[in-house]
Amino acid sequence: MKIPAQNIFEIKANYGNNAENLLKLAAESFTKNNLYKARFYIESLIKEYPAKAEYFSALGTVFKKLGKLEEAKKWYLKAIELEPEFYEAHYNLGLIYCLQGNTQSEINCYLKTIQYNPELSLAYYNLGNAYRKLKQFKDAEIFYKESIRIKNDFDDAYYNLGVVCERSGKHLEGLEYYKRAIEINPNQELAIWNKALLDLKLENFKDGWIEYEFRKNLKSVNTKKLTDKLLENQDVKGKRILVYSEQGLGDNIQFLRFLKLLKMEGAFVIFECNPKLFHLFEEHKYIDEIIKQTEFKEPQVDYDYQVALLSLPKYFHTKFETIPNEIPYLFAKPDKIEKWKKIICCDEVMKIGIVWSGASNNLYGKNRSCNLDVLMPLFSINGVKYFSLQKEETDNAIDYKGLPVTSFKNIDETPFIDTSAIIKNLDLVISIDTSIAHLAGAMGIETWVMLPYYSDWRWFLHRNDSPWYPTMKLFRQQKSGDWKSTIEQIKERLEYKLFIKNFPHSFNLN
């Protein structure tokens, strides 16, 4: 953008010595996103009034919006040098440090801000955000509450307060803060969504399944937005029902069980399947017709009603006590089972499949994954042979560390077909929360799942079993990031299992 061909003398001739006029011109230019023009007016002000901290701070804000953070930082620091108690400059400097990922400096700036202006709600709010990033949830809670004390209708603060309470294990408090955020702003999407997930986690299915439909409004959730011929409460007997795949692979494996209920109601079930699961699902007895999903396009098939797979619990008014949990409902192919039986071939020891890492591009995946080194205590147990069921490349890590874990190259050219056959030949699967855990559970294989402290809603709270999978046991972190104690629990349980397995059955106790 061309900078106005004016100098300070021309500006003074046009607008006089009135700094308010120049500041007004700068503000109008900034509002219209004429940033270079705004910069020119503010620099002109600085030339005329070189000791005014607010003008240097305003210049910093222009550079911030231009994306020139270091330049912005320089002018905010200049403003603070001129007027150490100028709280706006401290606050804006904190925003720069936030964008640069320097959280401790960000915190220091906000603390300075509230020192000079104890009633600035946004400063407390951003302190809460900063401590939340550091996972210091108690401190975050304190500052969010201070922000709300000053501004009682601050819906974002209520939402974030709900988050930190939930992460601290205060679930009912978190639920109340989500409710308050929604009362203030009925369009508070994040609060609506988090309340839905928390209601489900708290086993409040009556509200949870209804609220869970909100996922279709979120760009971040991998769900179609089909609206025509929606299955809501219609009778499905004799009707062609299109059920479409959504979300992750584990979600699809877990909720596939609900297709049986449709069949029992007399429906003709058409399943639009995630291509990665097509061959695993293609012979499922409760699918009448299976088609591959193509991104988010309308499927080319005739149907009477359509429904998202994870909306079926809502349709069937599923209660905690009525979760359909008959297993197995997924099966490996017989020829593949025989093939892998010959390869694995170690009947004299316990055969355990192991998964320790989820998708690296998934934020929750990072939280649920554990380092391979953490599993070392398990590898010291005699009478066990481990097999890697990782979907990502892990051979190098295993070989590099010289671990007693067998990994197989070039399997699953057809996704999950070899893996399901390997699982069928194992005695036990130990896995983090990933699609393999769901697959093993759906196949009726004994499965031990390692859960992070803040786990997904489907595992509920405090349970060591799963109503979804009767052969599954849950091992939870007792505090965030602490996999060591979780692995110790698993080791003790595994040693006991081996003791029972090897205990002489002919030995009689008196």
TORBA-571145 format. One record per atom (N, C-alpha, C): residue in one letter; x, y negated, z negated. Coordinates in steps of 0.05 Angstrom, whole numbers, plus 5000, padded with zeros to 4 digits. Last residue first. Layout:
N
AXYZ/...
This chain:
510
N489865613985/N488465733962/N487165513946/L489965624056/L490265464032/L488665594010/N493366014104/N490965974087/N491665814062/F495565994169/F496365924141/F493765864125/S494166034220/S493766284204/S494466234174/H495665574245/H492765614240/H492265854222/P500965174227/P500165454233/P497265504225/F501264544259/F500764684234/F499764974240/N501764254304/N503764464300/N503264624275/K497463894300/K497764064324/K499564304319/I498763634252/I496263794254/I496463994277/F503363374269/F503463554246/F501063744247/L501463044309/L503363254316/L503463464294/K498362694278/K497062854299/K498863094307/Y502362464247/Y500362624234/Y498962804254/E504962184287/E506462384272/E504462574258/L500861834302/L501862024321/L503362254307/R500261514256/R497961674266/R498961894285/E505361284253/E504361454231/E502161634241/K505260994302/K507261204298/K506361394276/I501160634294/I500860834315/I502861064311/Q503460324253/Q500960464249/Q500560694269/E507760124281/E508260294258/E505760454251/I505259804318/I506660044328/I507260234305/T503559404283/T501559554299/T502859824308/S508259184265/S506559334246/S504459494260/K509958954315/K511559144301/K509859314281/W506858564336/W506458834347/W507959044330/D504557994320/D505858204305/D505258484316/G501657594344/G504357654355/G505757884341/S497757444288/S498357384316/S501357444323/K496658014247/K497157734250/K498157684278/Q495258524257/Q494258404232/Q494858114231/Q493058814318/Q494958644304/Q493758534279/R489659454317/R489659164319/R492059034306/F487759984352/F489859904333/F490359604337/L482360414364/L483460144366/L485460094344/K480860994402/K481460874376/K482860604381/M476061364440/M477961144438/M478361054409/T472061704454/T474661824450/T476861614445/P467361384464/P467561554439/P470361674434/Y466960754485/Y468460994491/Y468861164466/W463860344464/W463860394493/W464960664500/P464760304410/P462160414418/P461960454448/S470960474385/S469560324406/S466860454412/D474460364322/D473260534343/D471860354363/N475760004286/N478060164296/N476960384315/R473559314281/R473059604286/R475559744294/H474358764276/H475158944253/H474659244259/L469558584324/L471358504302/L471858734283/F469858734396/F468458644372/F470458574350/W471558854444/W472559024423/W471458944396/R469658474478/R468458744481/R469458934459/W472357994472/W469858024458/W468958314458/D479458094462/D477158044479/D474558114464/S483057844403/S482458034425/S479957964440/Y487957614369/Y485557494382/Y484957664406/Y491758014361/Y490257904338/Y487657774348/P491458534412/P492558294399/P490758194377/L491159244408/L489858994412/L491258764399/M492159844438/M493559644422/M492359374428/V488460434438/V488760174450/V490059984430/W488661094455/W489260904434/W489960634446/T484561614477/T485861364484/T486261184460/E482962224505/E483562084480/E485361844486/I478662184561/I481262254550/I481762104524/G474062054589/G473762214565/G476462314553/M474261704630/M474761984637/M474562174613/A473761224604/A471461314621/A471761604629/G478861194580/G476461214564/G474061324579/A482061134626/A482361374608/A479961414591/L479960634644/L479860874661/L480061134644/H481160294602/H478360344609/H478160594626/A486760314604/A485360394579/A482460464585/I487560104654/I488260384650/I486960484624/S486259564650/S484459744665/S485060034660/T487859394580/T488159364609/T486359574623/D490559294523/D487859244535/D488159194564/I495659804521/I494559544514/I491859514527/S495560504505/S495560284524/S494760024510/I496461174508/I496860944490/I497260704508/V493061764518/V493961514531/V494161304509/L494162474514/L493562214501/L494561984518/D495262904545/D493862954520/D492862694508/L494362924617/L495662834593/L493962904568/N491863024665/N493763214656/N495263144630/K488862574674/K487362814668/K489263034658/I492862214688/I491462184662/I490062444655/I493862394740/I495962414720/I494662404692/A488962254764/A489762534763/A492062584742/S489061694760/S486961844746/S487662144744/T493561594793/T493661534765/T491461684749/D491861744844/D493961894831/D493961844801/I487761344848/I487161624853/I489361804841/F488760804841/F487760954819/F487361254824/P488960644910/P488960554882/P487460734863/T492961014949/T490060964946/T489660894917/E497961014930/E497560884956/E494560834960/D499361224879/D497061054883/D497160884908/I506561214878/I503961334873/I501761134878/N512061064883/N510361104906/N507761264901/K514961384826/K515061194847/K512961274868/F513761454757/F513461574784/F513361354805/S517561544697/S515861374715/S515861494743/T518261774632/T518261854660/T516461664676/V522461574581/V519761534594/V519961604623/P526661474543/P525661744549/P522761724560/L530860944570/L528661034553/L527661314562/G535060614588/G535460894583/G533361024566/K534360104603/K534460144574/K534960444567/Y534160174658/Y536260004646/Y536560054617/D529660494666/D532360604671/D534560444658/I525660124651/I525960384637/I528760494641/A526459704686/A526659654657/A527059914642/N525859954736/N528459834729/N528659794699/D520460124735/D522560324736/D525260204727/T516159794739/T517459804713/T519959994713/E511459434773/E514059564776/E515459564749/E504759534747/E506859364758/E509559524758/K501959924723/K501259864751/K503259684763/Q504260444680/Q504260164688/Q503560134717/L504660924657/L502260884673/L502060594682/S510061354643/S509161074647/S506761074666/F509961844595/F509661794623/F508661504627/Y513562224545/Y512061984554/Y512161954584/K512962764503/K514062674528/K512262444538/V514563004438/V512862834455/V514362774481/G517863234401/G515563384410/G513663224427/N519962684359/N520362934373/N517763064380/I520261984365/I518762214355/I519262464371/S522461544387/S524261704370/S522861954359/F518761254413/F520561414430/F522361594413/L516460944374/L514961174385/L516661364400/P520260544365/P519660744344/P518160984354/M520060244415/M522260424409/M521660624387/L516459854429/L515460134428/L517560334420/V519059384433/V517359424409/V516559714406/D521359384483/D523059454460/D521459514435/L517359204516/L518059484517/L519759564493/N512858744487/N515558794498/N516159094496/C505958724505/C508058734485/C510758814500/S500058344522/S502358504529/S504358514506/R496157974509/R495658254501/R498058444507/N498157494527/N497557524499/N497257814491/K498357584582/K500857534567/K500457574538/G492957644593/G494757864598/G497357834583/Y490857154586/Y490257344565/Y492157584568/L492956944634/L493756834608/L493157024585/N495857294686/N493357274670/N494157174642/N500157444715/N498857194723/N496257134707/S501757934698/S503357704689/S502057444696/A497558424672/A498158254695/A499458004686/G500758764616/G498558704634/G499458524657/S504459304587/S504459034599/S502158994618/W504459814569/W505259604550/W505059324561/V502360474569/V502160214584/V502659994564/I503261174576/I503660924561/I503560684579/G501261844562/G501561624581/G501661364566/I504062424535/I502762164529/I503361964552/K503763074516/K504162904539/K502562644536/M507263474471/M504963304475/M505563104497/V510064084498/V510163834483/V507563674488/E509164524530/E510264574504/E510364324486/D507664384581/D505564454562/D506564484534/C509364084628/C510864094603/C508864154580/C507963874685/C508764144676/C510464144651/I507963484727/I508363414699/I509263654683/I507363764775/I509563574772/I510163524742/K502864084768/K505364214774/K507764024770/K499163684759/K499563884739/K502264024743/W498863414807/W500263294785/W500763484761/K495863794838/K498463694847/K500163584824/E491163844809/E492964074812/E495763984820/I489063324815/I489663424788/I491663654790/K488363304870/K490363134858/K491063224830/D484163654876/D486663714889/D488963554878/P479963394845/P481163654837/P483863714850/K480462704826/K479962894848/K481363164842/A477662504763/A479862524782/A479162724803/F471862134746/F473262384748/F475462364769/L467461814699/L469361794721/L471062044721/Y464661934655/Y463061844678/Y464861774702/P464962424602/P466162254622/P464162164644/I460562024562/I463062054578/I463462354582/E455761564545/E456161844553/E458661854570/N453961074525/N456761154521/N457261454526/P450260494528/P450560764540/P453460854539/I448260184470/I450360184490/I450560464502/T444560134429/T443760274454/T445760254476/E446559844387/E445960134382/E445160284408/F446759344409/F449259474401/F448859774398/K442259334465/K442959274437/K445559414431/T440259084527/T442059264513/T442659154485/H436358964566/H436058874538/H437859044519/F437259064618/F436359284603/F436059224573/Y439158564635/Y436758674647/Y435558894630/K443858534605/K441658344600/K439058454611/P446958944628/P446158954600/P443958764592/L447458734682/L445658954676/L445058994646/S451158354691/S448558254683/S446658484676/L455658584711/L455658524683/L453158384673/L454158634766/L454558874750/L454358804720/A448858214789/A451658244783/A451958484763/V443758404835/V444558344808/V447558384805/Q438158374879/Q441058384874/Q441658294846/Y432858724913/Y433858544892/Y436858584889/D432558984962/D430158854951/D430958644930/Y436858995020/Y436259054992/Y433758894984/D441259165073/D438559095064/D438159165035/V447558845083/V446059085076/V443258995067/Q452658525082/Q450958585105/Q449558855100/P453458065028/P453858325039/P451758385062/E455957415032/E453557565029/E453957845042/K462657335006/K460657315027/K458257485021/F467157304975/F464557234963/F462357194984/E470857864994/E470957604980/E468257544968/T467358395006/T469058205022/T468857935010/Q466959044979/Q466458754976/Q468458594993/K464659615012/K466959465002/K466159165001/I459260014987/I460459855008/I462759694996/I455360594977/I457560424967/I458760274991/E449360864955/E450760744978/E452960564967/D448161094906/D446961204930/D448461114955/I451261274848/I451361074869/I450261214895/Y451561664810/Y449361474808/Y449561244828/K456161964820/K453462084824/K451161894822/H461461734859/H459961714834/H457061794838/E464961724900/E463361974896/E461761964870/E467461224898/E465861294921/E464161544918/F470861034858/F467961024853/F466261164875/L475861074878/L475361184851/L472361214847/H475460804925/H475861094927/H475461224900/F474660264905/F472760394924/F473060704923/L477659934876/L476360144861/L474660324879/K479559554910/K481559704895/K480359944880/P474959294929/P476359484947/P478359664932/N469259284888/N471959174892/N473659384908/C463059434921/C465359514904/C467859354910/E456559444914/E458559294930/E461059284913/F452159964913/F454259834898/F456259704917/I445460094909/I447560024928/I449659874912/V440860554888/V443060384879/V445160344901/F434260574882/F436260654901/F438660454897/A431160714818/A432260534838/A434060684858/G429060984774/G428061044800/G429060864822/E431260924725/E428760774730/E427660814758/M435861214731/M433761334714/M431161184717/K438760844761/K437861094774/K435561224757/L439760474721/L438160394744/L437060644758/L442960774687/L440360684678/L438560594701/K447460854719/K445861084712/K443060994703/L449760354719/L448460444744/L446660684738/F452560284672/F449760184673/F448360264699/R457760454679/R455860634665/R452960544668/L460760034697/L459660214717/L457560404705/F463259744659/F460359704662/F459159874684/Q468659924660/Q467159934636/Q464159924641/I470259824713/I470360104702/I468560124678/N469659264714/N468159434732/N468059724722/D473359104676/D470559034672/D468859224690/G478159274699/G477259404674/G474259344669/L478558924742/L478159204747/L477159354722/G474658314730/G477058474733/G476458774737/Q469058024766/Q471158004746/Q473358214751/E464558484800/E465458214791/E467658244771/S460258794849/S462658794832/S463358514824/Y453158814851/Y455758734862/Y457958714841/V447859204870/V449559134847/V452259054858/L441759204900/L444659144905/L445959054879/I436759664903/I438059474885/I441059444892/R430859814931/R433759814938/R435059594922/K425860154893/K426959914905/K429959954910/G423460554863/G423160554892/G424360324907/K423260144807/K422560404818/K421960384848/V424259664783/V426159744804/V425360014817/D420459114764/D420559404764/D422359494788/Q423958514743/Q422258664761/Q422558964757/N426858134716/N425258324700/N423358494717/E431258024756/E430957914729/E429358104711/L435058004811/L433758194793/L433658074765/L434057534862/L435457604837/L433757794821/K433357344914/K432557614907/K433857714881/D438856884914/D436456994926/D435957274916/T443856764891/T441356684877/T438856794889/L450656894879/L448256964894/L445756894878/K456056774865/K453856584858/K451356644875/K460757234836/K459257114858/K457056934847/T466357124794/T463557224796/T462257084820/N471257024758/N471057154785/N468357294788/V471556404728/V470656674726/V470056794753/S472655874739/S474856034728/S474056334726/K468055614752/K469855674773/K472055874764/L461855784724/L464655714719/L466355804742/N456755964729/N457155684733/N460055604732/K456856484714/K456456434742/K456756144749/R457156484659/R459656524674/R459356464703/F452156474638/F453356214644/F455956244660/E450656964622/E450056904649/E451356634658/Y451556974568/Y453657074585/Y453157014614/E446756834545/E448756624547/E450956704567/I444357344546/I443157124560/I445156904565/W447857644514/W447557714542/W446257494559/G447457354463/G449957374479/G449557444508/D442457394439/D443257144451/D445557174470/K442757964430/K440257834438/K440857564452/F447758104410/F447158154438/F444658014448/N451857984369/N449357854372/N448557874402/E456958164358/E454858364363/E452058244363/L460857804360/L459557834334/L457258034335/K462057804414/K464057914395/K462857974368/L457457534432/L457857814439/L459857944420/D458557024409/D456057174402/D456357464408/L463256904436/L463356954407/L460857094398/L461456834488/L463457044483/L463557114453/A457956404480/A457056654492/A458856884484/K461456014462/K459356104444/K458256374454/N464555924507/N465756044483/N463756144464/W460555694540/W461855944548/W463156084523/I459255224513/I457155424520/I458355694525/A464254974511/A462955054486/A460755264491/L465154884565/L466955054550/L465755154524/E460854534580/E461154804591/E462854984574/Q456454144557/Q459154214548/Q459754504556/N451453964567/N453054044590/N455954104583/P449353774520/P448254024531/P449754124555/N452553494471/N452753484501/N451853754512/I450653584420/I451553314428/I451453284458/E449654124421/E447553944413/E448153664423/I454754314434/I452654344454/I450254164447/A457454204386/A458454094411/A456254094433/R454554534351/R454454244348/R455354104374/K455955044370/K453154964371/K452954654369/Y461455044358/Y460555064386/Y457654964389/Y460955034302/Y462154804316/Y461454804346/E458755534292/E457255294285/E458355044299/L462855874309/L460255884323/L458655624317/G466855754271/G467255694299/G464655684315/E464455984226/E464855694228/E465255604256/L464656514242/L462056384238/L462256084238/H470256604245/H468556624269/H465856484265/K475856504228/K473456394216/K471256374238/G480556654252/G478956864240/G476456764227/S483156274280/S484056314252/S482456534238/R480356244326/R483056364327/R484156414299/E475855974306/E475656254316/E478356384317/C478155484294/C476955644273/C476755934281/V479755324345/V481855384325/V480655534301/V474655284371/V476755454381/V478755524359/G471954894341/G470855164343/G472955364351/L475154464354/L475054554326/L473954834324/N473754414407/N476454494400/N476654584371/Y468354234400/Y469054474415/Y471754584407/Y469053764371/Y467553984359/Y468154244374/A471853464410/A473153534384/A471653764370/D467953424449/D470453564455/D471953644430/D464053104424/D463453384430/D465953544436/F463352674377/F465652734395/F465453034402/D460152404342/D458952524366/D461052604386/N463152164301/N461552404294/N460252534319/K468951934293/K467051934316/K465352194314/I471352014243/I471251744255/I469151724276/R470752554236/R469952374214/R469552094225/I473052764281/I470152774279/I469152584257/S478452694268/S477452564292/S474352544291/E478753024223/E479152734220/E478052584244/K478153514248/K476053424229/K476353124224/Y482853534279/Y480253524292/Y478053424274/F486553564236/F486353324253/F483853304270/I485454074213/I485453824197/I485053574214/E486254414257/E483554394245/E483354134228/A491754374264/A489954284285/A487154234274/D493554624217/D494054334221/D492154224243/K491655144228/K490754994204/K491154694207/F494255294275/F491455244276/F490455094251/Q499055254311/Q498955184283/Q496055094277/K500155334364/K498755554349/K498855504319/L501754914393/L503855044377/L502755284361/K496854754412/K498854864431/K501055014416/R494854544364/R493554784376/R495554914396/Y497854094358/Y498254314340/Y496954574349/A495553804402/A498453864401/A499054104382/N490253754387/N490953894412/N493853984412/G490753444341/G489553704340/G490353874364/L492752984365/L494453134346/L493453414342/N488252844394/N490652944408/N492653064390/Y484952694350/Y484152904369/Y486553024384/Y487752264329/Y487352504313/Y486652744331/A487251924373/A489851994364/A489752254347/L481751844378/L483151984399/L485952074390/S480351524334/S479451804335/S481051964355/L483451094296/L483351154324/L482851454327/E484250894245/E481550954253/E481351014283/P489350734232/P488350974220/P485551054229/N494250484264/N491350464268/N490050724258/Y499250594246/Y498650314251/Y495650274258/Q498951144238/Q500150984217/Q499350684220/I497051324285/I495151314263/I496251164239/T501851264315/T499451124323/T497551094299/K505351604290/K505951314289/K503351164296/L502852074306/L503052014277/L503651714273/Y503652044360/Y500952024350/Y500951964320/C509252114362/C508051864372/C505251834362/N509952624341/N511152394327/N509852134336/I507452934381/I506352924354/I507352674339/E511052854423/E508252774426/E507052744398/S515553114403/S515652824407/S512852704410/Q513353634404/Q514253514378/Q514353214381/T512353734459/T510153724439/T510953584413/N513653604518/N515253554493/N513353514470/G511053634566/G511353874551/G513053854526/Q509853184595/Q512553304599/Q513053554583/L504853064576/L505153144604/L507853274610/C506452914524/C504653134528/C504953234556/Y509452454533/Y510852694523/Y509052944526/I505152134550/I507352194568/I508752444559/L502152094504/L500952224527/L503052294548/G505751804472/G505052084464/G503752234488/L505351314497/L507851464498/L507451754491/N500251174480/N500751234509/N503451384513/Y501251094425/Y499351294434/Y499851374463/H505050684426/H505650944413/H503851164424/A501850294450/A504250384463/A505150654452/E497950224411/E497150314438/E499550424453/Y500450004366/Y499650284365/Y498950394393/F505649654351/F503649644373/F502749934378/E509649584315/E507049674305/E504849674326/P514049364343/P514149644332/P511449754322/E514649024395/E512649024374/E512449304363/L519149104427/L518248834422/L516348814399/E519449664426/E521749504417/E520949224410/I514549784449/I514949854421/I517349704409/A515649624501/A513449494486/A513749544456/K519749974514/K520249694513/K518149544497/L516850454514/L518950414494/L519750124491/Y513750354559/Y512450394533/Y514450344510/W517650334598/W516150094592/W514650114565/K519650864598/K521450644593/K519950394585/K515251174612/K516351194585/K518150954578/A514751024665/A512650954646/A513750964618/E519251274685/E519050984687/E516950884667/E517951804675/E520351684662/E520251384663/L513351864708/L513251884679/L515651764664/K510051694756/K512851644750/K513151634720/G504751724771/G506151984767/G509151944761/L501651284771/L503151334796/L504751604794/K500151284719/K498151364739/K499451414766/K504851104697/K503851364689/K501851464710/F505150594718/F507150794727/F506251074719/V500850364689/V500850374719/V502750584729/T502750424637/T500350564645/T500050584675/G507150064638/G507550354633/G505150514642/L504349594642/L505949674664/L506649974662/A502049574591/A500249594614/A501849684639/S506649514561/S505049754557/S503249794581/F508149004577/F509949224583/F508449494581/Y503748724557/Y504148734585/Y506048954594/E504148794501/E501848914515/E502248914545/A508648494486/A508848784487/A506548904503/K511447934512/K508848044506/K508848354509/A515747654529/A515847754501/A513247884493/P515447424579/P517247654575/P517247774547/Y511347164616/Y511147204587/Y512847454579/E512947144669/E511946894657/E511946914626/K514347664679/K516247454685/K515547194671/I509647914664/I512047964648/I514147744654/L506247754706/L505747674678/L508147694661/S508648024747/S508647734748/S508047614720/E507648534732/E510448454733/E510648144734/I502048524740/I503148554712/I506148474712/Y501648454795/Y500448254777/Y501648274749/F504248924813/F505248654821/F504248444801/R500949334794/R503749314785/R504849034790/A496449244824/A496349214794/A499149174783/K498549384873/K497549104869/K497449044839/Y499449904865/Y501749734871/Y501049444867/L494250104856/L496250114835/L498649924840/N488350084864/N490349924878/N492749884860/N484250314837/N486450484845/N488450344863/K480649994815/K480150064843/K482350234855/T483049914766/T480550054767/T479950154795/F487449604782/F487949864770/F485350034772/S484849134798/S486449294818/S486849574808/E482648974749/E480949034772/E482349204793/A487348884720/A485449094711/A483649174734/A489648464748/A491148714746/A489248944739/L485748074741/L486448164768/L487848434767/K486248024685/K483748114697/K484148214725/L491347814681/L490748084669/L488148194680/L490447324706/L492347524718/L491847804708/N486847104670/N486147144698/N487847344711/E489847074623/E487547254624/E486647304652/A493646694632/A494546974633/A492147164634/N493346124666/N491646294650/N492446584653/N495745734695/N497345864675/N495846064658/G492745834760/G493645674738/G495345834719/Y491546094806/Y490146174782/Y490946014757/N494545864848/N491845964853/N490246004827/A499345724824/A497845514839/A494945604843/K500946204803/K500245994785/K498745774799/I501846474852/I499846574834/I498946344814/E506146174872/E503546174886/E501346274869/F509946294833/F509046014836/F506446004851/I510746834838/I509546734813/I508546454816/N508746994905/N510646984883/N509346854859/Q505947454952/Q505747224935/Q508147224916/A503747864988/A506047694994/A505747424979/P502148464954/P501348184963/P503848014967/I504649064982/I504548894959/I503848604968/K501049565016/K502649315019/K502349144994/M501750245000/M500050005000/M501849755000/
